[in-house]
Amino acid sequence: MTVQRFVALATVAILATQLMLQLDAQVVTVALPQLQQDLGFSPAGLSWVPNAYALAFGGLMLLGGRLGDVLGRVRVFTIGTVLFALASLAAGLAPDATIMVVARVAQGVGAAIAAPSILSLITAIARDEHARSRNMALFTAASAVGSSFGLILGGALTAFFSWRWGLLINLPIGVVVVLVVQWLVKEDRPTGGRVDVAGAITATLGSLALVYGFVHAAERGWATAGTAVTFVLALVLLTTFVAVERRVRLPLLDLSLVRHRRRATALGAMGLTVGVHFSLLFTLVQFYQRELGMSALVAGLAFLPLTGTILLVTQFVPAFVRRVGAGRLLVLGTALVTISFVWFAAALNASSTYLGGVVAPLVVHSLGVALVFTPGTMLIMEGVPTRHSGSMSGFLQMVQQVGGSLGIAVIVAVHTSGGEPGAFLPGLTGAFWTAAALATVAVLISLIGLTARRSRSEPAG
């Protein structure tokens, strides 16, 4: 086997892990009714099946990124993947609700440890700049497709086998990935040093509080005392984290990395786009089943236009970046996402059909997402020193997780306030207009990033 094939096989294995981690956030979504019946969840407690994973994944991401820089990315990637696979086994075999929630937390911890090293590894093993751009495009495709493909896979496994297989399938995938990476990928030289304990504690607890605040707001409302206390706690902890990072000699996150205007605006646009994208998945899967009467399997398959469009377009994005620049694609992508939500707001009603009301705006949305994720990732990771690539990758994915929680929380709050309790359609138009407004903010942020004068310390776009 040639060196090039070795590199390709290693890249596929690492990207399979990224797909698996993103897929797991949604793989049980369409199976929640069956899971509730089998394990005895209460209606309120059922929300912890997806939320326990999201809380641990989003809250520990920065720490996972720093561990990769300090201890070595192959070693940390392996530890995280093994923990994720074993926790998936426990979740798939869970006999009751308590074991399921604990296992989902453990899955999130493993994902947070492994995920930040994924982007660092696939860029490090690239042989040239063209391969690096292609690997970034494949990474963002795996990230974007993972959520929607999780709905498809979850629906198929639930219909033909059991919801448990959506979790158990992670074990053989994790074993194969670890073996391939250990065989083919050489460990980089760890930076060594101590982990910033104070920064790790404040960042982790602050991120957990922030994500939990969004989850709590979606479940209990924005005006409750619990929501307010959680957000105040998150603000205090994250402010303390910034103060600590300014003074410590080896910070968890070098704050100078996020002071670059183009990188900061790309992070903002990415977070908002992920937020409205996740809110669309959350909303459409309910529209399919509640209003169009689709089964879990058919509802999952209804996302094929989304998955197929993202996979197809992502293959050409690196060439587009070389021709027109990442900034312009970011503006175009966020604009298309905005148009898709305006279209959804106008098209979906009680008489809508899947082919007549969903497919066309869904394809436009998919095209926009594909044109945001890869250029956005390139702008964020461009010029980041190797010793900080794990930390920045962790921060990028933390922004995505928090953005997803924020998007769902806002859209759910608008949706539920726009109609009668239990009714689905009355608040749907307002929810889509709100998503369009958030996507418009992403357009404006992208324009600022494109037109900003680059400082001397910033890399060329």
C-alpha positions as CSV (number, residue, x, y, z in Angstrom):
1,M,0.0,0.0,0.0
2,T,1.4,3.4,-1.0
3,V,2.0,6.3,1.5
4,Q,-0.9,8.2,-0.2
5,R,-3.3,5.3,0.5
6,F,-2.1,5.1,4.1
7,V,-2.9,8.8,4.5
8,A,-6.3,8.4,2.8
9,L,-7.2,5.4,5.1
10,A,-6.2,7.3,8.2
11,T,-8.2,10.4,7.1
12,V,-11.3,8.2,6.5
13,A,-11.0,6.6,9.9
14,I,-10.6,10.0,11.7
15,L,-13.5,11.5,9.8
16,A,-15.6,8.5,10.6
17,T,-15.2,9.4,14.2
18,Q,-16.4,13.0,13.6
19,L,-19.4,11.6,11.7
20,M,-20.2,9.2,14.6
21,L,-20.0,11.9,17.2
22,Q,-22.2,14.3,15.3
23,L,-24.6,11.5,14.3
24,D,-25.1,10.5,17.9
25,A,-26.7,13.8,18.8
26,Q,-29.7,13.0,16.6
27,V,-29.7,9.2,16.2
28,V,-32.3,8.7,19.0
29,T,-34.4,11.7,18.2
30,V,-36.9,10.0,15.9
31,A,-37.0,7.0,18.4
32,L,-37.8,9.0,21.5
33,P,-41.4,7.7,21.8
34,Q,-40.2,4.1,21.6
35,L,-37.4,4.8,24.1
36,Q,-39.8,6.4,26.5
37,Q,-42.1,3.4,26.5
38,D,-39.2,0.8,26.9
39,L,-37.3,2.6,29.7
40,G,-40.1,4.3,31.6
41,F,-39.1,8.0,31.1
42,S,-41.5,10.7,32.2
43,P,-42.4,13.2,29.5
44,A,-40.2,15.9,31.1
45,G,-37.3,13.4,31.8
46,L,-37.2,12.2,28.2
47,S,-35.6,15.5,27.1
48,W,-32.5,14.4,29.0
49,V,-31.7,11.7,26.5
50,P,-30.4,14.3,23.9
51,N,-29.6,17.1,26.5
52,A,-27.3,15.0,28.7
53,Y,-25.1,14.3,25.7
54,A,-25.2,18.0,24.5
55,L,-24.4,19.3,28.0
56,A,-21.3,17.1,28.5
57,F,-20.1,17.5,24.9
58,G,-20.4,21.3,24.8
59,G,-19.2,21.9,28.3
60,L,-15.9,19.9,28.2
61,M,-14.8,20.8,24.7
62,L,-12.2,23.4,25.6
63,L,-10.6,21.1,28.1
64,G,-10.5,18.3,25.6
65,G,-8.7,20.6,23.1
66,R,-6.1,21.6,25.6
67,L,-5.5,18.0,26.7
68,G,-4.7,17.2,23.1
69,D,-2.1,20.0,22.9
70,V,-0.5,19.0,26.2
71,L,-0.6,15.1,26.1
72,G,-0.6,14.4,22.4
73,R,-3.5,14.4,20.0
74,V,-3.4,10.7,19.0
75,R,-3.3,9.6,22.7
76,V,-6.2,11.9,23.7
77,F,-8.2,11.0,20.5
78,T,-7.8,7.3,21.4
79,I,-8.9,7.8,25.0
80,G,-11.9,9.8,24.0
81,T,-13.0,7.4,21.3
82,V,-12.7,4.4,23.6
83,L,-14.7,6.1,26.3
84,F,-17.4,7.1,23.8
85,A,-17.6,3.6,22.4
86,L,-17.9,1.9,25.8
87,A,-20.5,4.5,26.9
88,S,-22.4,3.8,23.7
89,L,-22.5,0.1,24.6
90,A,-23.8,1.0,28.1
91,A,-26.5,3.2,26.6
92,G,-27.6,0.6,24.0
93,L,-28.0,-2.0,26.8
94,A,-29.5,0.4,29.4
95,P,-32.2,-1.3,31.4
96,D,-33.8,1.8,32.8
97,A,-33.9,5.6,32.4
98,T,-31.2,6.4,35.0
99,I,-28.6,4.2,33.3
100,M,-29.4,5.7,30.0
101,V,-28.9,9.3,31.2
102,V,-25.6,8.4,32.9
103,A,-24.4,6.6,29.8
104,R,-25.4,9.6,27.6
105,V,-23.3,11.9,29.9
106,A,-20.3,9.5,29.5
107,Q,-20.8,9.6,25.8
108,G,-20.6,13.4,25.8
109,V,-17.4,13.3,27.9
110,G,-15.8,10.9,25.5
111,A,-16.9,13.0,22.5
112,A,-15.6,16.2,24.1
113,I,-12.2,14.6,24.7
114,A,-11.9,13.1,21.2
115,A,-13.5,15.8,19.0
116,P,-11.0,18.7,19.3
117,S,-8.1,16.4,18.2
118,I,-10.0,15.3,15.0
119,L,-9.6,18.6,13.1
120,S,-6.0,18.9,14.3
121,L,-5.1,15.4,13.1
122,I,-6.6,15.6,9.6
123,T,-4.9,18.9,8.9
124,A,-1.6,17.6,10.3
125,I,-1.5,14.5,8.1
126,A,-2.4,16.4,5.0
127,R,0.6,16.4,2.6
128,D,0.1,19.9,1.1
129,E,-2.2,22.9,1.2
130,H,-4.6,21.4,-1.4
131,A,-5.0,18.3,0.7
132,R,-5.5,20.4,3.8
133,S,-8.3,22.3,2.2
134,R,-9.9,19.1,1.0
135,N,-9.7,17.5,4.5
136,M,-11.3,20.6,6.0
137,A,-14.1,20.4,3.5
138,L,-14.6,16.7,4.4
139,F,-14.5,17.5,8.1
140,T,-17.3,20.1,7.7
141,A,-19.3,17.8,5.5
142,A,-19.1,15.1,8.2
143,S,-20.1,17.6,10.8
144,A,-23.0,19.0,8.8
145,V,-24.3,15.6,7.4
146,G,-23.9,13.8,10.8
147,S,-26.9,15.4,12.4
148,S,-29.3,14.9,9.4
149,F,-27.9,11.4,8.7
150,G,-28.5,10.6,12.3
151,L,-32.2,11.1,11.8
152,I,-32.2,8.9,8.7
153,L,-30.2,6.1,10.4
154,G,-32.2,6.4,13.6
155,G,-35.4,6.1,11.7
156,A,-34.3,3.1,9.7
157,L,-32.8,1.2,12.7
158,T,-35.9,1.9,14.8
159,A,-38.3,0.7,12.1
160,F,-36.4,-2.5,11.2
161,F,-34.6,-3.5,14.4
162,S,-34.6,-1.4,17.6
163,W,-33.6,2.0,18.8
164,R,-30.8,0.3,20.7
165,W,-28.8,-0.4,17.5
166,G,-28.5,3.3,16.9
167,L,-26.2,3.3,20.0
168,L,-24.7,-0.2,19.8
169,I,-23.3,0.4,16.3
170,N,-20.8,2.9,17.7
171,L,-18.8,0.1,19.5
172,P,-17.5,-1.7,16.3
173,I,-16.9,1.6,14.6
174,G,-15.0,2.9,17.5
175,V,-12.8,-0.2,17.7
176,V,-11.9,-0.1,14.0
177,V,-11.1,3.6,14.1
178,V,-8.8,3.3,17.1
179,L,-6.9,0.3,15.6
180,V,-6.5,2.2,12.2
181,V,-5.3,5.4,13.9
182,Q,-2.9,3.6,16.2
183,W,-1.5,1.8,13.2
184,L,-1.2,4.7,10.7
185,V,-1.0,8.0,12.5
186,K,2.3,9.0,14.2
187,E,1.9,10.8,17.5
188,D,2.9,14.5,17.3
189,R,5.2,16.0,19.9
190,P,3.1,17.1,22.8
191,T,3.7,20.6,24.0
192,G,3.9,19.3,27.6
193,G,3.4,21.6,30.6
194,R,0.6,21.8,33.0
195,V,-3.1,22.1,32.2
196,D,-4.6,25.4,33.3
197,V,-6.7,24.0,36.1
198,A,-8.4,27.3,37.0
199,G,-9.2,28.0,33.4
200,A,-10.4,24.4,32.9
201,I,-12.8,24.6,35.8
202,T,-14.2,28.0,35.0
203,A,-14.5,27.3,31.2
204,T,-16.1,23.8,31.8
205,L,-18.6,25.0,34.5
206,G,-19.3,28.2,32.6
207,S,-19.9,26.3,29.3
208,L,-22.1,23.8,31.1
209,A,-24.1,26.5,32.8
210,L,-24.5,28.4,29.5
211,V,-25.7,25.3,27.6
212,Y,-27.9,24.2,30.4
213,G,-29.4,27.7,30.5
214,F,-30.5,27.3,26.9
215,V,-31.8,23.8,27.5
216,H,-33.7,25.0,30.6
217,A,-35.1,28.0,28.8
218,A,-36.5,25.7,26.0
219,E,-38.1,23.4,28.6
220,R,-39.3,25.8,31.3
221,G,-39.4,29.2,29.6
222,W,-37.1,32.3,29.5
223,A,-38.9,34.2,32.3
224,T,-38.3,31.6,35.1
225,A,-36.0,32.1,38.1
226,G,-34.0,28.9,37.2
227,T,-33.2,30.2,33.7
228,A,-32.1,33.6,35.1
229,V,-29.9,32.1,37.8
230,T,-28.3,29.8,35.4
231,F,-27.4,32.5,32.9
232,V,-26.0,34.8,35.7
233,L,-23.9,31.9,36.9
234,A,-22.6,31.3,33.4
235,L,-21.8,35.0,33.0
236,V,-19.8,35.1,36.2
237,L,-17.9,31.9,35.4
238,L,-17.0,32.8,31.9
239,T,-16.0,36.3,32.9
240,T,-13.7,34.7,35.5
241,F,-12.4,32.4,32.8
242,V,-11.4,35.4,30.7
243,A,-9.7,37.1,33.7
244,V,-7.8,33.9,34.4
245,E,-6.6,33.4,30.8
246,R,-5.2,36.9,30.7
247,R,-2.9,36.2,33.7
248,V,-1.9,32.6,33.5
249,R,1.4,31.7,31.7
250,L,0.0,28.7,29.8
251,P,-3.7,29.5,29.2
252,L,-6.3,27.0,28.2
253,L,-7.2,29.3,25.3
254,D,-4.8,32.0,24.0
255,L,-7.2,34.9,23.8
256,S,-5.1,36.6,21.1
257,L,-6.4,33.9,18.7
258,V,-10.0,35.2,19.0
259,R,-9.1,38.9,18.7
260,H,-8.5,38.6,15.0
261,R,-11.4,40.3,13.4
262,R,-11.9,37.9,10.5
263,R,-11.6,34.9,12.8
264,A,-14.0,36.3,15.3
265,T,-16.6,37.2,12.7
266,A,-16.3,33.7,11.2
267,L,-16.9,32.2,14.7
268,G,-20.0,34.4,15.1
269,A,-21.4,33.5,11.7
270,M,-20.7,29.8,12.2
271,G,-22.4,29.8,15.7
272,L,-25.6,31.5,14.3
273,T,-25.7,29.3,11.3
274,V,-25.4,26.1,13.3
275,G,-28.1,27.4,15.7
276,V,-30.7,27.9,13.0
277,H,-29.7,24.7,11.2
278,F,-30.2,22.6,14.3
279,S,-33.5,24.4,14.9
280,L,-34.7,23.5,11.4
281,L,-33.9,19.8,12.0
282,F,-35.7,19.9,15.3
283,T,-38.8,21.6,13.8
284,L,-39.0,19.6,10.5
285,V,-38.8,16.2,12.2
286,Q,-41.9,17.1,14.2
287,F,-43.6,18.6,11.1
288,Y,-43.1,15.4,9.2
289,Q,-44.5,13.2,11.9
290,R,-47.2,15.4,13.4
291,E,-48.6,17.2,10.3
292,L,-47.7,15.0,7.4
293,G,-48.2,11.7,9.3
294,M,-44.8,10.2,8.4
295,S,-43.4,7.2,10.2
296,A,-40.0,7.4,11.9
297,L,-38.4,5.7,8.9
298,V,-40.0,8.0,6.3
299,A,-39.3,11.1,8.4
300,G,-35.6,10.2,8.5
301,L,-35.5,9.5,4.7
302,A,-37.2,12.9,4.1
303,F,-33.9,14.5,5.0
304,L,-32.1,12.9,2.1
305,P,-32.2,16.1,0.0
306,L,-30.4,17.9,2.8
307,T,-27.8,15.2,3.3
308,G,-27.2,14.7,-0.5
309,T,-26.9,18.4,-1.3
310,I,-24.4,19.0,1.5
311,L,-22.3,16.0,0.4
312,L,-22.3,17.0,-3.2
313,V,-21.6,20.7,-2.8
314,T,-18.9,20.3,-0.2
315,Q,-16.8,18.4,-2.8
316,F,-16.5,21.7,-4.9
317,V,-16.2,24.2,-2.0
318,P,-12.3,24.1,-1.8
319,A,-12.1,25.0,-5.5
320,F,-14.7,27.8,-5.0
321,V,-12.6,29.1,-2.1
322,R,-9.5,29.3,-4.3
323,R,-11.5,31.2,-7.0
324,V,-13.5,33.7,-5.0
325,G,-12.2,33.5,-1.4
326,A,-13.6,32.1,1.8
327,G,-15.2,35.4,2.9
328,R,-17.4,35.8,-0.1
329,L,-18.6,32.2,0.1
330,L,-19.5,32.9,3.8
331,V,-21.6,35.8,2.8
332,L,-23.3,33.9,0.0
333,G,-24.0,30.9,2.3
334,T,-25.5,32.9,5.1
335,A,-27.7,34.7,2.6
336,L,-29.0,31.5,1.2
337,V,-29.8,30.2,4.7
338,T,-31.7,33.4,5.3
339,I,-33.7,33.0,2.1
340,S,-34.5,29.4,3.0
341,F,-36.2,30.4,6.2
342,V,-38.2,33.2,4.6
343,W,-39.3,30.6,2.0
344,F,-40.3,28.1,4.8
345,A,-42.2,30.9,6.6
346,A,-44.2,31.6,3.5
347,A,-44.7,28.0,2.2
348,L,-45.5,25.8,5.2
349,N,-49.1,25.7,6.4
350,A,-51.9,23.2,7.0
351,S,-52.3,22.4,3.3
352,S,-48.5,22.0,2.6
353,T,-47.1,18.8,1.2
354,Y,-43.6,17.5,1.4
355,L,-42.8,17.9,-2.3
356,G,-44.7,21.2,-2.6
357,G,-43.7,23.0,0.5
358,V,-40.5,21.4,1.9
359,V,-38.1,20.1,-0.7
360,A,-37.2,23.3,-2.5
361,P,-36.4,25.5,0.5
362,L,-34.7,22.6,2.1
363,V,-32.3,22.3,-0.9
364,V,-31.6,26.1,-0.7
365,H,-30.9,25.7,3.0
366,S,-28.6,22.8,2.4
367,L,-26.7,24.7,-0.3
368,G,-26.2,27.6,2.1
369,V,-25.0,25.4,5.0
370,A,-22.5,23.8,2.7
371,L,-21.1,27.2,1.7
372,V,-20.8,28.3,5.3
373,F,-19.3,25.4,7.2
374,T,-16.1,24.8,5.1
375,P,-15.1,28.5,4.4
376,G,-16.0,29.3,8.0
377,T,-13.7,26.5,9.3
378,M,-10.9,27.6,7.0
379,L,-11.1,31.2,8.2
380,I,-11.2,30.1,11.9
381,M,-8.3,27.7,11.7
382,E,-6.1,29.6,9.2
383,G,-2.9,30.9,10.8
384,V,-3.4,29.1,14.1
385,P,-0.1,27.9,15.4
386,T,0.3,24.1,15.7
387,R,0.6,24.2,19.5
388,H,-2.8,25.9,19.7
389,S,-4.7,24.0,17.0
390,G,-6.3,21.6,19.5
391,S,-7.5,24.4,21.7
392,M,-8.9,26.4,18.8
393,S,-10.6,23.3,17.3
394,G,-12.2,22.7,20.7
395,F,-13.3,26.3,20.9
396,L,-14.8,26.2,17.4
397,Q,-16.8,23.0,18.2
398,M,-17.9,24.5,21.6
399,V,-19.2,27.5,19.7
400,Q,-21.1,25.1,17.4
401,Q,-22.6,23.2,20.4
402,V,-23.7,26.3,22.2
403,G,-25.0,27.8,19.0
404,G,-27.1,24.7,18.4
405,S,-28.6,24.8,21.9
406,L,-29.2,28.6,21.5
407,G,-30.9,28.2,18.2
408,I,-33.2,25.4,19.4
409,A,-34.1,27.2,22.6
410,V,-35.0,30.5,20.8
411,I,-37.0,28.8,18.1
412,V,-38.9,26.5,20.6
413,A,-39.6,29.5,22.8
414,V,-41.0,31.5,19.9
415,H,-42.9,28.5,18.6
416,T,-44.6,27.7,21.8
417,S,-45.5,31.3,22.6
418,G,-47.2,31.7,19.1
419,G,-49.9,29.1,19.5
420,E,-52.1,27.1,21.8
421,P,-50.5,24.5,24.1
422,G,-50.2,21.2,22.1
423,A,-50.8,22.9,18.8
424,F,-47.9,22.7,16.3
425,L,-48.7,24.9,13.2
426,P,-49.9,28.2,14.8
427,G,-46.4,29.3,16.0
428,L,-44.5,27.8,13.1
429,T,-44.4,30.9,10.9
430,G,-43.1,33.1,13.7
431,A,-40.4,30.6,14.5
432,F,-39.2,30.6,10.9
433,W,-39.2,34.4,10.7
434,T,-37.1,34.4,13.9
435,A,-34.7,32.0,12.4
436,A,-34.5,34.2,9.3
437,A,-33.7,37.2,11.5
438,L,-30.9,35.3,13.2
439,A,-29.5,34.1,9.8
440,T,-29.6,37.8,8.7
441,V,-27.4,38.7,11.6
442,A,-25.0,36.0,10.4
443,V,-25.0,37.7,6.9
444,L,-24.1,41.1,8.5
445,I,-21.4,39.5,10.6
446,S,-20.0,37.8,7.5
447,L,-20.0,41.1,5.6
448,I,-18.1,42.8,8.4
449,G,-15.5,40.0,8.3
450,L,-15.2,40.2,4.5
451,T,-14.7,44.0,4.4
452,A,-12.6,44.3,7.5
453,R,-9.1,45.5,6.9
454,R,-6.7,42.7,7.9
455,S,-4.2,43.4,10.6
456,R,-0.5,42.6,10.1
457,S,-0.7,39.6,12.4
458,E,-3.7,38.0,10.6
459,P,-3.2,35.5,7.8
460,A,-4.3,36.1,4.3
461,G,-7.7,34.8,3.3
